């Protein structure tokens, strides 16, 4: 019998996404991700119990999202999901099956990037929406009033998550100790440069996510730091959008090139 033709295009991409077992949310990894992204919810419940009105309102929601999810928790969660997309295969010795899949390397990389990104969304979106409800539930009509701002927050969050996923997928392919390198990237690069006044911070995904949300909502709680609002024009919304998309394109291209090199050399180390 003739061998069935390999899938192409969207069919191949869907097959890669559906068949991505590495980095899957199960067991200890799932529990760790839930505990990590659920930490602000526990803090907020405690604030409602012991601080009453001081621990509620949209301003408090902005502070919590900016200080926890955008700066710390989302990057940390994506380190383990992104680097595992290919890294698990190399650690388990099953990389030869990845190399042998009859699909273009670019589709394989994009498919695994999409799978990791969707897994992160499944965890992060319910957590942020729950935090939104906990922060605003005490204020009559606030949940509906700030709904457009919540959607803007979710949009900025999704874009920065897509960028981080691309970065960590590349690191998971390129380096053996990719988790430690990714932690260094988050803590030293994003944590330090992303919080500097406008200048070097334009290289940071965290900076652009906060800048985009600030432009969409007008809430100064998301406004990135600048040296002087009078001397320097704030970064435009379109600029931040292009930077976040550019991160995805560049690092997915680098990951594709690296995977092709592994295939050509015949090595998995």
Secondary structure, DSSP 8 states (H G I E B T S, - for coil): --------HHHHHHHHHHT--TT-S-HHHHHHHHHHHHHHHHHHHHHHHHTGGGG-SHHHHHHHIIIIIIIIIHHHHHHHHHHHHHHHHHHHT-HHHHHT-SS-HHHHHHHHHHHHHHHHHHHHHHHHHHHHHHHHTTSTTHHHHTHHHHHHHHHHHHHHHHHHHHHHHHHHHH-TTHHHHHHHIIIIIIHHGGGSSTTGGGG-HHHHHHHHHHHHH--GGG----S-TTTS----HHHHHHHHHHHHHHHHHHHHHHHHHHHHHT---
